[in-house]
Amino acid sequence: MHMRKPNILTNDRGQILVIFALSISMLLLFTGLAIDTGLLYVTKSKLSAAVDGACLAGMKSLAQGQTTATSVATHIFNANYGSNPPVPGVTFPTDASGNQQVKVTATVNVHTLFMQLLTPFTTVPVSDTAVATRGKLIMTIVLDRSGSMGNDGGMAGLQAAVPSFVNDFDQTPNTGDEVGMVSFSSNSTIDYAINYSFKTPINNDISSMTPNGGTFGTGAGTGTLLSNTIGPPLSLAGLMNDGVTIPVGQNVVKVVVYFTDGLMNTIQDNFHCGGVGNATLTLLNYGGHDASQGTNNVAIQDPTAPNTTFYDYAPGGTYFEYNSASAKCKDSTGAYVTTFPSQQTGLQTALSRTNVTAEAKYRANKTATALRSEASHPNYIYTIGLGSGVDSPTQMLLKEIANDPTADTYDNTQTTGEFFLIADCPSTPSSTCTNHVLQVFQTIAAKVLLRLTQ
C-alpha cells in the first residue's frame, strides 16, 4: 500500500496564520487596555487635584459657615477640574477626637475607547476623596495702645484690621476656636478673656480703644507673674493660652500675635515700700521714657491707675514716691529704695531708663522662649512692628520674640514664627497705612489657617 507523505510546509503555514491572527488580537487588546488605562490615570490625577484643592479651600472658609465653605469648595473644584466637572460632595464630619473635618468626594464616569468592546466596561467610574482635619485654634492677640499709636496711624489700622482678622476663625461655642485679646500702654489689661464667641466682644473692645501712655509690652521673664489681670502682656497671653483645656487626641495650634509701634520700656515688680515693720509689698510699673526724650529718668506708676505717675525719678536721686499720698519708698531697713531686682544681672540694679529698657527686652525674650518651647503644645508667635519707632534694634528684638529665621538668635528646635514690618506709617493718604496693617493681619490669618489644616 502506498502511503502519502504529509505536506509539512502547508501545515506550518496554516499554524502561522492562526498564531498571527491571535497575536494581532492580543496586541490590539493590550494596546487598547494601555490607552484606556492611561485615560483613567489622567482622569484620576485631574480629579485628585480638584478634590484636594476643594477640600483645603473649604476648610479655610469654614469659619464663615458650612454653606459658604461648600460654595467655595465647589467653586475651587470646578476651577481645578476644568470643563464638564462632576458635582462634588462636600460634608463636614468630625474624627474620633472631635476634630472638625471637611470631606470632599467626586466621581467621574469615563467612557472607554477599547474596553467598551467588553460590555461591562463601556464606562468606568473613577472616584477620589480628600479629607482635611482642622485643628482647634487657641490664640491671644496682644495689641499696643500707647500714646504714639494715635499719631502714626496704628490705632486706625488696628480698628480696621482686627475685626477682619478674627472673622477668619471659627467661633462656634464648645467646638470652635478660642481667641482672647490683651492690650498694653503704661499698664496692660485683659480686654477679652480667651473663649468662644469672641468676634463681637473683640470688635467692641478694639473700636473703643483709646491710645494713651507708655509701652509696658514685655513679659515676666524668669520671674513670677505678679498679677493675672494687669501683669506683663506676653505672660498674660501665655496664661490665657495655657488655661484652655485640651482633650486627649485633639489637634491644637496655639498662637500669639503681638503688635507694637515702639520699643518696650516699662517693667513690673513688687517693691517693699512700707519701711521698718511693714511687710506689705507694692506692685509698681516703672520705666516709660524713650531715649528720644533726652532723659534717663524712670516714671513710677500704679498699674491699677496707669495714667497716674507718682514720681519721675532721676538716676542717683534720693528716693521715689510710690502712691498718691506721695509716700517715699523705704525698704525693711528703713533705707530709701533706688534700685530694682534685675533678672538680667541677678543683682539690685540702679533705676534708670537705660537699665529698665534693657531689662524689659530681656524679660520679653525669656517669656517668648518659654512660650515657644512648651512641651505639649508650644506657641507660634507672630510679631508686627509699625512705623519709625521700630528701629533696627527693635526689629531684631521682635524677630527674636517670634523666632523668625532671620533673627540673630534663631533656634530651629523651637516653633518658627515670623516678624512683619509696616514701615510707611504714618502715611499720606492715611488709608495707605490702614491697608498695609490689613494686609499683614490677613497674611498672618492665612498662615495660621494653613497650620490648622496641616
C-alpha positions as CSV (number, residue, x, y, z in Angstrom):
1,M,0.0,0.0,0.0
2,H,1.4,3.4,-1.0
3,M,1.4,5.9,1.9
4,R,1.2,9.6,1.1
5,K,3.7,11.9,2.8
6,P,2.2,14.8,4.8
7,N,2.8,18.3,3.4
8,I,4.7,19.8,6.3
9,L,5.2,23.2,4.7
10,T,1.5,23.6,4.1
11,N,0.7,22.7,7.7
12,D,3.2,25.2,9.1
13,R,1.8,28.0,7.1
14,G,-1.7,27.3,8.5
15,Q,-0.4,27.4,12.0
16,I,1.5,30.6,11.5
17,L,-1.7,32.3,10.2
18,V,-3.6,31.2,13.2
19,I,-0.8,32.3,15.6
20,F,-0.5,35.6,13.8
21,A,-4.2,36.3,14.0
22,L,-4.2,35.5,17.7
23,S,-1.2,37.7,18.3
24,I,-2.7,40.6,16.4
25,S,-5.9,40.3,18.5
26,M,-3.9,40.2,21.8
27,L,-1.7,43.1,20.7
28,L,-4.8,45.2,19.9
29,L,-6.4,44.2,23.2
30,F,-3.3,45.2,25.2
31,T,-2.8,48.4,23.2
32,G,-6.5,49.3,23.9
33,L,-6.0,48.4,27.6
34,A,-2.9,50.6,27.8
35,I,-4.7,53.6,26.1
36,D,-7.8,53.2,28.3
37,T,-5.6,52.8,31.4
38,G,-3.8,56.0,30.6
39,L,-7.1,57.8,30.1
40,L,-8.3,56.6,33.5
41,Y,-4.9,57.6,35.1
42,V,-5.1,61.2,33.7
43,T,-8.7,61.5,34.8
44,K,-7.8,60.2,38.3
45,S,-4.9,62.7,38.6
46,K,-7.1,65.6,37.5
47,L,-9.8,64.5,39.9
48,S,-7.4,64.2,42.8
49,A,-6.0,67.7,42.3
50,A,-9.5,69.1,42.1
51,V,-10.7,67.3,45.2
52,D,-7.6,68.2,47.2
53,G,-7.9,71.9,46.3
54,A,-11.6,72.0,47.1
55,C,-11.0,70.3,50.5
56,L,-8.3,72.8,51.5
57,A,-10.4,75.8,50.3
58,G,-13.5,74.5,52.1
59,M,-11.5,74.2,55.3
60,K,-10.0,77.7,55.1
61,S,-13.5,79.2,54.6
62,L,-15.2,77.1,57.3
63,A,-15.2,80.0,59.8
64,Q,-17.8,81.6,57.5
65,G,-20.2,78.7,57.9
66,Q,-20.8,75.4,56.2
67,T,-22.9,76.9,53.4
68,T,-20.1,79.3,52.4
69,A,-17.5,76.5,52.8
70,T,-19.5,74.3,50.5
71,S,-19.8,77.0,47.9
72,V,-16.1,77.9,48.0
73,A,-15.1,74.2,47.8
74,T,-17.3,73.6,44.8
75,H,-16.0,76.7,43.0
76,I,-12.4,75.7,43.5
77,F,-13.2,72.1,42.5
78,N,-14.7,73.3,39.2
79,A,-11.9,75.7,38.5
80,N,-9.2,73.0,39.0
81,Y,-11.1,70.2,37.2
82,G,-11.8,72.2,34.0
83,S,-14.6,71.5,31.5
84,N,-17.6,69.3,32.3
85,P,-16.8,68.8,36.0
86,P,-18.8,66.3,38.1
87,V,-20.7,67.6,41.1
88,P,-18.6,67.1,44.2
89,G,-20.0,66.1,47.6
90,V,-18.9,68.3,50.5
91,T,-19.6,67.1,54.0
92,F,-18.4,68.1,57.5
93,P,-17.7,65.1,59.8
94,T,-15.6,65.0,63.0
95,D,-13.0,62.5,63.8
96,A,-12.9,60.3,66.9
97,S,-11.2,63.1,68.9
98,G,-13.8,65.7,68.0
99,N,-11.6,67.5,65.4
100,Q,-13.6,69.2,62.7
101,Q,-13.1,67.8,59.2
102,V,-14.0,68.7,55.7
103,K,-14.6,65.8,53.3
104,V,-14.9,66.2,49.5
105,T,-15.8,63.3,47.3
106,A,-16.3,63.2,43.5
107,T,-16.9,60.5,40.8
108,V,-16.4,60.7,37.1
109,N,-17.7,58.1,34.6
110,V,-15.0,57.7,32.0
111,H,-16.1,56.4,28.5
112,T,-13.5,53.9,27.4
113,L,-12.2,53.6,23.8
114,F,-11.3,50.0,23.5
115,M,-12.5,48.4,26.7
116,Q,-16.1,49.3,25.6
117,L,-15.9,46.2,23.3
118,L,-16.4,44.3,26.6
119,T,-20.0,45.3,27.7
120,P,-19.3,45.8,31.4
121,F,-16.5,48.3,30.7
122,T,-18.3,50.7,28.4
123,T,-17.9,53.3,31.2
124,V,-15.6,53.0,34.2
125,P,-16.2,55.1,37.3
126,V,-13.2,57.0,38.8
127,S,-13.6,58.3,42.3
128,D,-11.4,60.3,44.7
129,T,-11.8,61.6,48.3
130,A,-9.9,64.1,50.3
131,V,-10.3,64.8,54.0
132,A,-8.8,67.8,55.8
133,T,-8.7,67.8,59.6
134,R,-8.8,71.2,61.1
135,G,-7.0,71.8,64.4
136,K,-8.5,73.9,67.1
137,L,-7.0,77.4,67.4
138,I,-6.1,78.8,70.8
139,M,-4.9,82.4,70.2
140,T,-4.3,85.6,72.1
141,I,-3.9,88.9,70.3
142,V,-1.6,91.4,72.1
143,L,-2.0,95.0,71.0
144,D,-0.2,98.2,71.7
145,R,-2.5,101.1,72.8
146,S,0.3,103.5,73.9
147,G,0.0,107.2,73.1
148,S,2.1,107.1,69.9
149,M,-0.5,104.7,68.3
150,G,-2.8,107.7,67.9
151,N,-0.1,109.7,65.9
152,D,1.3,107.2,63.5
153,G,-1.9,105.6,62.2
154,G,-1.5,102.4,64.2
155,M,-4.8,102.6,66.1
156,A,-6.8,103.3,62.9
157,G,-5.1,100.4,61.3
158,L,-5.9,98.1,64.2
159,Q,-9.5,99.1,64.3
160,A,-9.9,98.2,60.7
161,A,-7.7,95.1,60.6
162,V,-8.5,93.2,63.9
163,P,-12.3,92.7,63.2
164,S,-11.4,91.3,59.7
165,F,-8.7,89.1,61.2
166,V,-10.8,87.5,63.9
167,N,-13.6,86.9,61.4
168,D,-11.4,84.4,59.6
169,F,-11.7,82.0,62.6
170,D,-14.5,79.7,63.9
171,Q,-16.3,81.0,67.0
172,T,-18.8,78.1,67.3
173,P,-19.5,77.6,71.0
174,N,-17.9,74.5,72.6
175,T,-16.4,73.1,69.3
176,G,-14.8,76.1,67.5
177,D,-11.7,78.2,68.1
178,E,-10.9,80.2,71.3
179,V,-9.5,83.7,71.0
180,G,-8.6,86.4,73.5
181,M,-7.2,89.9,73.5
182,V,-4.7,91.7,75.7
183,S,-3.7,95.3,75.2
184,F,-1.0,97.5,76.8
185,S,0.2,101.0,77.3
186,S,1.6,102.1,80.7
187,N,-0.2,99.0,82.1
188,S,-1.8,96.0,80.4
189,T,-5.3,94.6,80.6
190,I,-7.2,91.5,79.5
191,D,-9.7,93.0,77.2
192,Y,-11.4,89.7,76.3
193,A,-10.5,86.6,78.3
194,I,-9.9,83.7,75.9
195,N,-13.2,82.0,75.0
196,Y,-15.6,81.1,72.2
197,S,-18.0,83.6,70.7
198,F,-15.1,86.1,70.5
199,K,-15.9,88.2,67.4
200,T,-18.4,90.8,68.8
201,P,-16.6,91.5,72.1
202,I,-13.2,91.8,70.5
203,N,-14.7,94.1,67.8
204,N,-16.3,96.3,70.5
205,D,-13.1,96.4,72.6
206,I,-10.9,97.4,69.7
207,S,-13.4,100.1,68.4
208,S,-13.4,101.8,71.8
209,M,-9.7,101.6,72.5
210,T,-8.0,105.0,73.1
211,P,-4.2,105.5,72.7
212,N,-2.5,106.8,75.8
213,G,0.6,106.2,78.0
214,G,3.9,104.3,77.6
215,T,4.9,100.9,76.4
216,F,4.6,98.1,79.0
217,G,4.9,95.4,76.3
218,T,7.1,92.9,78.0
219,G,6.8,89.6,79.9
220,A,7.5,88.3,83.4
221,G,10.7,86.7,82.1
222,T,12.2,84.2,84.5
223,G,10.3,85.7,87.4
224,T,6.8,85.1,88.7
225,L,3.7,86.6,87.1
226,L,2.7,89.0,89.8
227,S,-0.8,89.8,88.6
228,N,-3.1,87.6,86.5
229,T,-5.1,90.7,85.3
230,I,-2.6,93.6,84.9
231,G,0.7,91.7,84.6
232,P,3.0,92.0,81.5
233,P,1.1,91.2,78.3
234,L,3.2,88.4,76.9
235,S,2.9,86.5,80.1
236,L,-0.9,87.2,80.2
237,A,-1.1,85.8,76.7
238,G,0.7,82.6,77.8
239,L,-1.5,82.4,80.9
240,M,-4.7,82.6,78.7
241,N,-3.5,80.1,76.1
242,D,-2.4,77.6,78.7
243,G,-5.7,77.9,80.5
244,V,-7.7,76.3,77.8
245,T,-8.4,72.6,78.4
246,I,-7.3,70.4,75.6
247,P,-8.9,66.9,75.4
248,V,-6.7,63.9,74.7
249,G,-6.2,63.4,71.0
250,Q,-7.4,66.9,70.0
251,N,-5.4,68.6,67.3
252,V,-4.5,72.1,68.6
253,V,-2.5,75.1,67.4
254,K,-1.6,77.8,69.9
255,V,-0.7,81.3,68.6
256,V,0.3,84.7,70.0
257,V,0.0,87.7,67.7
258,Y,1.9,90.7,69.0
259,F,1.6,94.2,67.6
260,T,3.6,97.3,68.6
261,D,4.8,100.6,67.3
262,G,7.8,101.0,69.5
263,L,10.4,99.6,71.9
264,M,9.0,98.3,75.3
265,N,10.4,100.4,78.1
266,T,8.4,99.6,81.2
267,I,8.6,96.6,83.6
268,Q,6.7,95.5,86.7
269,D,7.9,94.3,90.1
270,N,6.9,94.1,93.8
271,F,8.7,96.6,96.0
272,H,8.9,96.7,99.7
273,C,8.0,100.3,100.3
274,G,6.5,100.3,103.8
275,G,9.7,100.7,105.7
276,V,10.6,99.1,109.0
277,G,7.9,96.8,110.4
278,N,5.7,96.9,107.3
279,A,5.9,93.7,105.3
280,T,3.4,94.8,102.6
281,L,4.6,94.6,99.0
282,T,3.6,97.2,96.5
283,L,3.1,96.3,92.8
284,L,4.6,99.0,90.6
285,N,5.2,99.6,86.9
286,Y,8.2,101.7,86.2
287,G,10.0,103.0,83.1
288,G,8.1,104.8,80.5
289,H,10.7,107.1,78.9
290,D,12.2,106.8,75.4
291,A,15.8,107.7,74.5
292,S,14.4,110.4,72.2
293,Q,13.0,112.2,75.2
294,G,16.6,113.1,76.2
295,T,16.2,111.8,79.8
296,N,17.4,108.8,81.7
297,N,14.6,109.2,84.2
298,V,12.2,106.5,85.4
299,A,8.5,107.1,85.8
300,I,7.0,105.2,88.8
301,Q,3.4,104.2,88.1
302,D,0.4,102.5,89.7
303,P,-0.6,99.7,87.3
304,T,-4.2,99.9,88.5
305,A,-4.3,103.6,87.5
306,P,-1.9,103.8,84.5
307,N,-2.4,107.5,83.8
308,T,-1.1,108.4,87.2
309,T,2.6,109.0,87.7
310,F,3.7,109.0,91.3
311,Y,7.3,110.3,90.7
312,D,9.7,110.9,87.8
313,Y,12.8,109.5,89.4
314,A,16.2,110.8,88.1
315,P,19.1,108.3,88.4
316,G,21.1,109.0,91.5
317,G,18.2,110.6,93.2
318,T,17.5,110.1,96.9
319,Y,14.0,108.5,96.7
320,F,10.9,107.9,94.7
321,E,7.3,108.3,95.7
322,Y,5.1,105.2,95.3
323,N,1.5,106.2,96.0
324,S,-1.0,109.0,95.5
325,A,-0.2,110.3,99.0
326,S,3.4,111.0,97.9
327,A,4.8,108.3,100.3
328,K,8.5,107.7,99.8
329,C,9.5,104.1,99.1
330,K,11.6,102.7,102.0
331,D,12.8,99.0,102.4
332,S,12.6,96.9,105.5
333,T,15.8,98.5,106.9
334,G,14.2,102.0,106.5
335,A,16.5,102.9,103.6
336,Y,15.2,104.7,100.6
337,V,14.7,102.3,97.5
338,T,16.7,103.4,94.5
339,T,17.3,100.1,92.8
340,F,15.3,97.3,91.1
341,P,15.7,93.5,91.0
342,S,17.3,92.8,87.6
343,Q,16.7,89.3,86.2
344,Q,19.4,90.0,83.6
345,T,22.2,90.6,86.1
346,G,20.8,88.8,89.1
347,L,21.5,91.9,91.2
348,Q,19.8,95.0,92.5
349,T,20.4,97.5,89.7
350,A,20.2,101.3,89.7
351,L,17.0,102.7,88.5
352,S,17.5,104.4,85.1
353,R,15.7,104.4,81.7
354,T,18.7,102.6,80.1
355,N,18.7,99.8,82.7
356,V,14.9,99.4,82.8
357,T,14.6,99.3,79.0
358,A,17.3,96.6,78.7
359,E,15.5,94.6,81.4
360,A,12.2,94.9,79.5
361,K,13.9,93.4,76.4
362,Y,15.5,90.6,78.4
363,R,12.2,89.6,80.1
364,A,10.3,89.7,76.8
365,N,12.8,87.3,75.2
366,K,12.8,84.9,78.2
367,T,9.0,84.9,78.2
368,A,8.8,84.3,74.5
369,T,11.3,81.5,74.6
370,A,9.2,79.8,77.3
371,L,6.0,80.2,75.2
372,R,7.7,78.7,72.1
373,S,9.2,75.7,74.0
374,E,6.3,74.4,75.9
375,A,6.4,70.6,75.9
376,S,3.0,69.5,74.7
377,H,1.6,72.5,72.7
378,P,4.2,75.2,72.0
379,N,3.1,78.6,70.9
380,Y,3.7,80.1,67.4
381,I,4.4,83.8,67.8
382,Y,3.9,86.4,65.1
383,T,5.1,89.9,65.7
384,I,4.3,93.1,63.9
385,G,6.2,96.4,64.1
386,L,4.7,99.6,62.9
387,G,6.4,102.9,61.9
388,S,9.6,104.7,62.5
389,G,9.6,103.8,66.3
390,V,10.5,100.3,65.3
391,D,14.2,101.0,64.6
392,S,16.8,98.2,63.8
393,P,17.4,97.1,67.4
394,T,13.6,96.9,68.0
395,Q,13.1,95.0,64.8
396,M,15.7,92.5,65.9
397,L,14.0,92.1,69.3
398,L,10.7,91.4,67.6
399,K,12.3,88.9,65.3
400,E,13.8,87.2,68.4
401,I,10.4,87.1,70.1
402,A,8.9,85.4,67.1
403,N,11.9,83.2,66.5
404,D,11.9,84.5,62.9
405,P,14.5,82.7,60.7
406,T,16.3,86.0,60.2
407,A,16.8,86.6,63.9
408,D,20.3,86.5,65.3
409,T,19.2,84.0,68.0
410,Y,17.0,81.8,65.7
411,D,16.6,78.4,67.2
412,N,15.4,75.6,64.8
413,T,14.4,73.4,67.7
414,Q,11.6,75.7,68.7
415,T,8.4,76.8,66.8
416,T,9.2,79.2,64.0
417,G,7.2,82.4,63.8
418,E,7.6,85.5,61.7
419,F,8.2,89.2,62.1
420,F,6.4,91.7,59.8
421,L,7.5,95.4,59.4
422,I,5.0,98.0,58.4
423,A,7.4,100.9,57.8
424,D,5.4,103.5,56.0
425,C,3.2,104.7,58.9
426,P,2.1,107.4,59.3
427,S,1.3,107.9,55.6
428,T,-0.4,110.1,53.1
429,P,-3.1,109.3,52.5
430,S,-3.7,107.6,55.9
431,S,-5.6,104.8,54.1
432,T,-2.2,103.5,52.9
433,C,-1.1,102.7,56.5
434,T,-4.5,101.1,57.3
435,N,-4.4,99.0,54.1
436,H,-0.9,97.7,55.0
437,V,-2.0,96.8,58.5
438,L,-4.9,94.9,57.0
439,Q,-2.7,93.1,54.6
440,V,-0.3,91.9,57.3
441,F,-3.1,90.6,59.5
442,Q,-4.6,88.8,56.6
443,T,-1.2,87.2,55.8
444,I,-0.9,86.0,59.3
445,A,-4.5,84.6,59.2
446,A,-3.6,82.6,56.1
447,K,-0.5,81.2,57.8
448,V,-2.5,80.3,60.9
449,L,-5.2,78.6,58.9
450,L,-2.6,76.6,57.0
451,R,-1.2,75.4,60.3
452,L,-4.7,74.4,61.4
453,T,-5.1,72.1,58.3
454,Q,-1.7,70.5,58.3
